Amino acid sequence: MPLPSPVPAGAASLLLPPDILNRLEFASLFGNTQPVELELGCGDGSFLLQWAAQNPDRNFLGVERLKGRVTKIDRKGRRQGLTNLRGLRLEAGYVLEWKIAPASLTALHVYFPDPWPKKRHHKRRLIQAPFTVLAARVLAPGGRLFLRTDHVEYFAQMEEVMAAAPDFERCEEPEGLLDVKTDFEVGFNAEGKPTNHSAWRRR
Protein backbone atom coordinates (compact mmCIF):
# COMPACT_ATOMS: atom_id res chain seq x y z
CA MET A 1 0.00 0.00 0.00
CA PRO A 2 1.54 3.39 -0.96
CA LEU A 3 2.19 5.93 1.75
CA PRO A 4 -0.16 8.94 1.85
CA SER A 5 1.01 12.09 0.11
CA PRO A 6 2.60 14.76 2.29
CA VAL A 7 0.68 17.90 3.16
CA PRO A 8 0.78 20.20 0.10
CA ALA A 9 2.96 23.26 0.69
CA GLY A 10 0.96 26.43 1.17
CA ALA A 11 -2.33 24.53 1.42
CA ALA A 12 -3.38 22.44 4.40
CA SER A 13 -2.26 23.00 7.98
CA LEU A 14 1.01 21.49 9.19
CA LEU A 15 -0.44 21.14 12.68
CA LEU A 16 -1.26 17.66 13.88
CA PRO A 17 -4.77 16.94 15.23
CA PRO A 18 -5.14 17.12 19.02
CA ASP A 19 -5.16 13.35 19.60
CA ILE A 20 -3.84 12.55 23.10
CA LEU A 21 -4.53 8.81 23.02
CA ASN A 22 -2.66 7.29 20.07
CA ARG A 23 1.03 7.18 19.27
CA LEU A 24 2.20 9.17 16.26
CA GLU A 25 2.77 7.21 13.06
CA PHE A 26 5.54 9.16 11.36
CA ALA A 27 5.35 7.41 7.98
CA SER A 28 1.67 8.34 7.71
CA LEU A 29 2.15 11.88 9.03
CA PHE A 30 4.97 12.77 6.64
CA GLY A 31 4.20 10.47 3.72
CA ASN A 32 7.70 8.96 3.76
CA THR A 33 10.11 7.04 5.97
CA GLN A 34 12.81 9.69 6.34
CA PRO A 35 14.56 10.01 9.74
CA VAL A 36 12.64 12.11 12.26
CA GLU A 37 13.99 14.79 14.61
CA LEU A 38 11.95 16.39 17.38
CA GLU A 39 12.30 19.75 19.11
CA LEU A 40 10.71 20.07 22.53
CA GLY A 41 9.58 23.57 23.43
CA CYS A 42 10.15 24.86 19.90
CA GLY A 43 8.86 28.37 20.71
CA ASP A 44 8.11 30.34 17.58
CA GLY A 45 10.02 27.82 15.45
CA SER A 46 12.98 30.09 14.71
CA PHE A 47 15.42 27.17 14.95
CA LEU A 48 13.17 24.46 13.58
CA LEU A 49 12.11 26.34 10.45
CA GLN A 50 15.73 26.99 9.49
CA TRP A 51 16.95 23.48 10.28
CA ALA A 52 14.08 21.83 8.41
CA ALA A 53 14.74 24.00 5.36
CA GLN A 54 18.43 23.05 5.40
CA ASN A 55 17.70 19.32 5.74
CA PRO A 56 14.94 18.27 3.33
CA ASP A 57 16.04 14.63 3.63
CA ARG A 58 14.81 14.53 7.23
CA ASN A 59 11.44 15.08 8.90
CA PHE A 60 10.90 17.42 11.84
CA LEU A 61 8.31 17.63 14.60
CA GLY A 62 8.03 20.71 16.80
CA VAL A 63 6.29 20.41 20.17
CA GLU A 64 5.03 23.49 22.00
CA ARG A 65 2.29 23.96 24.57
CA LEU A 66 1.32 27.52 23.59
CA LYS A 67 -1.22 27.72 20.77
CA GLY A 68 -0.03 31.03 19.37
CA ARG A 69 3.47 29.70 18.88
CA VAL A 70 2.51 26.52 17.03
CA THR A 71 0.11 28.39 14.76
CA LYS A 72 2.95 30.79 13.92
CA ILE A 73 5.14 27.82 12.97
CA ASP A 74 2.31 26.46 10.83
CA ARG A 75 1.91 29.75 8.99
CA LYS A 76 5.64 30.23 8.36
CA GLY A 77 6.20 26.59 7.45
CA ARG A 78 3.47 26.60 4.82
CA ARG A 79 4.77 29.91 3.45
CA GLN A 80 8.22 28.31 3.04
CA GLY A 81 6.75 25.14 1.51
CA LEU A 82 8.22 22.86 4.18
CA THR A 83 6.55 19.50 3.66
CA ASN A 84 9.02 17.88 6.11
CA LEU A 85 7.72 19.82 9.12
CA ARG A 86 4.81 19.23 11.52
CA GLY A 87 3.76 20.97 14.74
CA LEU A 88 2.06 19.54 17.82
CA ARG A 89 0.52 21.44 20.72
CA LEU A 90 1.10 19.32 23.82
CA GLU A 91 3.20 19.22 26.98
CA ALA A 92 6.75 17.96 26.40
CA GLY A 93 6.81 15.20 29.00
CA TYR A 94 3.49 13.79 27.84
CA VAL A 95 4.69 13.68 24.24
CA LEU A 96 7.83 11.75 25.14
CA GLU A 97 6.00 9.28 27.35
CA TRP A 98 2.86 8.62 25.34
CA LYS A 99 3.02 9.96 21.78
CA ILE A 100 6.41 8.82 20.46
CA ALA A 101 7.09 5.17 19.62
CA PRO A 102 10.25 3.61 21.11
CA ALA A 103 13.47 4.09 19.12
CA SER A 104 11.70 6.17 16.46
CA LEU A 105 13.74 9.41 16.62
CA THR A 106 17.22 10.12 15.31
CA ALA A 107 17.60 13.41 17.20
CA LEU A 108 16.02 15.31 20.06
CA HIS A 109 16.56 19.07 20.45
CA VAL A 110 15.94 20.92 23.73
CA TYR A 111 16.92 24.57 23.52
CA PHE A 112 16.57 27.15 26.27
CA PRO A 113 14.02 25.32 28.44
CA ASP A 114 12.56 27.27 31.34
CA PRO A 115 15.35 27.41 33.97
CA TRP A 116 12.98 27.84 36.91
CA PRO A 117 15.68 29.85 38.72
CA LYS A 118 14.19 29.79 42.22
CA LYS A 119 15.47 26.82 44.21
CA ARG A 120 12.00 25.73 45.30
CA HIS A 121 11.04 25.46 41.61
CA HIS A 122 14.04 23.38 40.48
CA LYS A 123 11.88 20.25 40.62
CA ARG A 124 9.95 21.63 37.64
CA ARG A 125 12.98 21.70 35.36
CA LEU A 126 12.75 19.41 32.35
CA ILE A 127 16.30 18.06 32.32
CA GLN A 128 16.36 15.67 35.26
CA ALA A 129 16.89 11.93 35.66
CA PRO A 130 13.34 10.91 34.61
CA PHE A 131 13.79 12.87 31.37
CA THR A 132 16.88 10.87 30.43
CA VAL A 133 14.88 7.65 30.71
CA LEU A 134 12.18 8.97 28.38
CA ALA A 135 14.73 10.39 25.94
CA ALA A 136 16.60 7.09 25.82
CA ARG A 137 13.36 5.25 25.07
CA VAL A 138 12.32 7.39 22.08
CA LEU A 139 15.79 7.76 20.54
CA ALA A 140 17.11 5.00 18.32
CA PRO A 141 20.55 3.63 19.25
CA GLY A 142 23.04 6.21 18.01
CA GLY A 143 20.39 8.94 18.13
CA ARG A 144 21.51 12.25 19.59
CA LEU A 145 20.23 14.69 22.19
CA PHE A 146 21.20 18.35 21.79
CA LEU A 147 20.93 20.81 24.70
CA ARG A 148 21.33 24.60 24.89
CA THR A 149 20.76 27.18 27.61
CA ASP A 150 22.00 30.62 28.61
CA HIS A 151 21.55 29.76 32.30
CA VAL A 152 24.92 28.75 33.77
CA GLU A 153 23.59 27.02 36.88
CA TYR A 154 20.96 25.07 34.94
CA PHE A 155 23.59 24.01 32.43
CA ALA A 156 25.71 22.64 35.28
CA GLN A 157 22.69 20.59 36.36
CA MET A 158 22.15 19.38 32.78
CA GLU A 159 25.78 18.24 32.59
CA GLU A 160 25.51 16.41 35.91
CA VAL A 161 22.24 14.70 34.96
CA MET A 162 23.43 13.61 31.54
CA ALA A 163 26.83 12.40 32.75
CA ALA A 164 25.02 10.15 35.21
CA ALA A 165 22.62 8.75 32.60
CA PRO A 166 23.77 5.20 31.72
CA ASP A 167 22.15 5.25 28.27
CA PHE A 168 24.05 8.32 27.01
CA GLU A 169 27.60 9.31 26.12
CA ARG A 170 28.93 12.71 25.16
CA CYS A 171 29.37 13.45 21.44
CA GLU A 172 29.95 16.36 19.06
CA GLU A 173 27.32 18.50 17.36
CA PRO A 174 27.06 17.99 13.58
CA GLU A 175 28.60 20.60 11.34
CA GLY A 176 26.44 23.69 10.98
CA LEU A 177 24.04 22.94 13.84
CA LEU A 178 25.37 25.62 16.20
CA ASP A 179 25.09 28.20 13.44
CA VAL A 180 21.31 27.81 13.46
CA LYS A 181 20.08 29.84 16.41
CA THR A 182 16.75 30.40 18.11
CA ASP A 183 15.38 33.93 18.45
CA PHE A 184 15.93 33.65 22.22
CA GLU A 185 19.55 32.70 21.59
CA VAL A 186 20.17 35.64 19.27
CA GLY A 187 18.78 37.98 21.92
CA PHE A 188 20.79 36.43 24.75
CA ASN A 189 24.00 36.53 22.71
CA ALA A 190 23.38 40.20 21.86
CA GLU A 191 23.19 40.89 25.61
CA GLY A 192 26.56 39.22 26.09
CA LYS A 193 25.17 35.94 27.43
CA PRO A 194 26.95 33.02 25.75
CA THR A 195 25.20 29.82 24.72
CA ASN A 196 26.03 26.80 26.87
CA HIS A 197 25.58 23.68 24.78
CA SER A 198 26.27 19.95 24.77
CA ALA A 199 25.43 16.88 22.72
CA TRP A 200 24.80 13.29 23.85
CA ARG A 201 24.52 10.04 21.93
CA ARG A 202 22.14 7.22 22.79
CA ARG A 203 24.28 4.14 23.43
C-alpha positions as CSV (number, residue, x, y, z in Angstrom):
1,M,0.0,0.0,0.0
2,P,1.5,3.4,-1.0
3,L,2.2,5.9,1.8
4,P,-0.2,8.9,1.9
5,S,1.0,12.1,0.1
6,P,2.6,14.8,2.3
7,V,0.7,17.9,3.2
8,P,0.8,20.2,0.1
9,A,3.0,23.3,0.7
10,G,1.0,26.4,1.2
11,A,-2.3,24.5,1.4
12,A,-3.4,22.4,4.4
13,S,-2.3,23.0,8.0
14,L,1.0,21.5,9.2
15,L,-0.4,21.1,12.7
16,L,-1.3,17.7,13.9
17,P,-4.8,16.9,15.2
18,P,-5.1,17.1,19.0
19,D,-5.2,13.4,19.6
20,I,-3.8,12.6,23.1
21,L,-4.5,8.8,23.0
22,N,-2.7,7.3,20.1
23,R,1.0,7.2,19.3
24,L,2.2,9.2,16.3
25,E,2.8,7.2,13.1
26,F,5.5,9.2,11.4
27,A,5.3,7.4,8.0
28,S,1.7,8.3,7.7
29,L,2.2,11.9,9.0
30,F,5.0,12.8,6.6
31,G,4.2,10.5,3.7
32,N,7.7,9.0,3.8
33,T,10.1,7.0,6.0
34,Q,12.8,9.7,6.3
35,P,14.6,10.0,9.7
36,V,12.6,12.1,12.3
37,E,14.0,14.8,14.6
38,L,11.9,16.4,17.4
39,E,12.3,19.7,19.1
40,L,10.7,20.1,22.5
41,G,9.6,23.6,23.4
42,C,10.1,24.9,19.9
43,G,8.9,28.4,20.7
44,D,8.1,30.3,17.6
45,G,10.0,27.8,15.5
46,S,13.0,30.1,14.7
47,F,15.4,27.2,15.0
48,L,13.2,24.5,13.6
49,L,12.1,26.3,10.5
50,Q,15.7,27.0,9.5
51,W,17.0,23.5,10.3
52,A,14.1,21.8,8.4
53,A,14.7,24.0,5.4
54,Q,18.4,23.0,5.4
55,N,17.7,19.3,5.7
56,P,14.9,18.3,3.3
57,D,16.0,14.6,3.6
58,R,14.8,14.5,7.2
59,N,11.4,15.1,8.9
60,F,10.9,17.4,11.8
61,L,8.3,17.6,14.6
62,G,8.0,20.7,16.8
63,V,6.3,20.4,20.2
64,E,5.0,23.5,22.0
65,R,2.3,24.0,24.6
66,L,1.3,27.5,23.6
67,K,-1.2,27.7,20.8
68,G,0.0,31.0,19.4
69,R,3.5,29.7,18.9
70,V,2.5,26.5,17.0
71,T,0.1,28.4,14.8
72,K,2.9,30.8,13.9
73,I,5.1,27.8,13.0
74,D,2.3,26.5,10.8
75,R,1.9,29.7,9.0
76,K,5.6,30.2,8.4
77,G,6.2,26.6,7.4
78,R,3.5,26.6,4.8
79,R,4.8,29.9,3.5
80,Q,8.2,28.3,3.0
81,G,6.8,25.1,1.5
82,L,8.2,22.9,4.2
83,T,6.5,19.5,3.7
84,N,9.0,17.9,6.1
85,L,7.7,19.8,9.1
86,R,4.8,19.2,11.5
87,G,3.8,21.0,14.7
88,L,2.1,19.5,17.8
89,R,0.5,21.4,20.7
90,L,1.1,19.3,23.8
91,E,3.2,19.2,27.0
92,A,6.7,18.0,26.4
93,G,6.8,15.2,29.0
94,Y,3.5,13.8,27.8
95,V,4.7,13.7,24.2
96,L,7.8,11.7,25.1
97,E,6.0,9.3,27.4
98,W,2.9,8.6,25.3
99,K,3.0,10.0,21.8
100,I,6.4,8.8,20.5
101,A,7.1,5.2,19.6
102,P,10.2,3.6,21.1
103,A,13.5,4.1,19.1
104,S,11.7,6.2,16.5
105,L,13.7,9.4,16.6
106,T,17.2,10.1,15.3
107,A,17.6,13.4,17.2
108,L,16.0,15.3,20.1
109,H,16.6,19.1,20.5
110,V,15.9,20.9,23.7
111,Y,16.9,24.6,23.5
112,F,16.6,27.2,26.3
113,P,14.0,25.3,28.4
114,D,12.6,27.3,31.3
115,P,15.4,27.4,34.0
116,W,13.0,27.8,36.9
117,P,15.7,29.9,38.7
118,K,14.2,29.8,42.2
119,K,15.5,26.8,44.2
120,R,12.0,25.7,45.3
121,H,11.0,25.5,41.6
122,H,14.0,23.4,40.5
123,K,11.9,20.3,40.6
124,R,9.9,21.6,37.6
125,R,13.0,21.7,35.4
126,L,12.7,19.4,32.3
127,I,16.3,18.1,32.3
128,Q,16.4,15.7,35.3
129,A,16.9,11.9,35.7
130,P,13.3,10.9,34.6
131,F,13.8,12.9,31.4
132,T,16.9,10.9,30.4
133,V,14.9,7.7,30.7
134,L,12.2,9.0,28.4
135,A,14.7,10.4,25.9
136,A,16.6,7.1,25.8
137,R,13.4,5.3,25.1
138,V,12.3,7.4,22.1
139,L,15.8,7.8,20.5
140,A,17.1,5.0,18.3
141,P,20.5,3.6,19.2
142,G,23.0,6.2,18.0
143,G,20.4,8.9,18.1
144,R,21.5,12.2,19.6
145,L,20.2,14.7,22.2
146,F,21.2,18.3,21.8
147,L,20.9,20.8,24.7
148,R,21.3,24.6,24.9
149,T,20.8,27.2,27.6
150,D,22.0,30.6,28.6
151,H,21.5,29.8,32.3
152,V,24.9,28.8,33.8
153,E,23.6,27.0,36.9
154,Y,21.0,25.1,34.9
155,F,23.6,24.0,32.4
156,A,25.7,22.6,35.3
157,Q,22.7,20.6,36.4
158,M,22.2,19.4,32.8
159,E,25.8,18.2,32.6
160,E,25.5,16.4,35.9
161,V,22.2,14.7,35.0
162,M,23.4,13.6,31.5
163,A,26.8,12.4,32.8
164,A,25.0,10.1,35.2
165,A,22.6,8.8,32.6
166,P,23.8,5.2,31.7
167,D,22.1,5.2,28.3
168,F,24.1,8.3,27.0
169,E,27.6,9.3,26.1
170,R,28.9,12.7,25.2
171,C,29.4,13.5,21.4
172,E,30.0,16.4,19.1
173,E,27.3,18.5,17.4
174,P,27.1,18.0,13.6
175,E,28.6,20.6,11.3
176,G,26.4,23.7,11.0
177,L,24.0,22.9,13.8
178,L,25.4,25.6,16.2
179,D,25.1,28.2,13.4
180,V,21.3,27.8,13.5
181,K,20.1,29.8,16.4
182,T,16.7,30.4,18.1
183,D,15.4,33.9,18.5
184,F,15.9,33.7,22.2
185,E,19.5,32.7,21.6
186,V,20.2,35.6,19.3
187,G,18.8,38.0,21.9
188,F,20.8,36.4,24.8
189,N,24.0,36.5,22.7
190,A,23.4,40.2,21.9
191,E,23.2,40.9,25.6
192,G,26.6,39.2,26.1
193,K,25.2,35.9,27.4
194,P,26.9,33.0,25.7
195,T,25.2,29.8,24.7
196,N,26.0,26.8,26.9
197,H,25.6,23.7,24.8
198,S,26.3,20.0,24.8
199,A,25.4,16.9,22.7
200,W,24.8,13.3,23.8
201,R,24.5,10.0,21.9
202,R,22.1,7.2,22.8
203,R,24.3,4.1,23.4
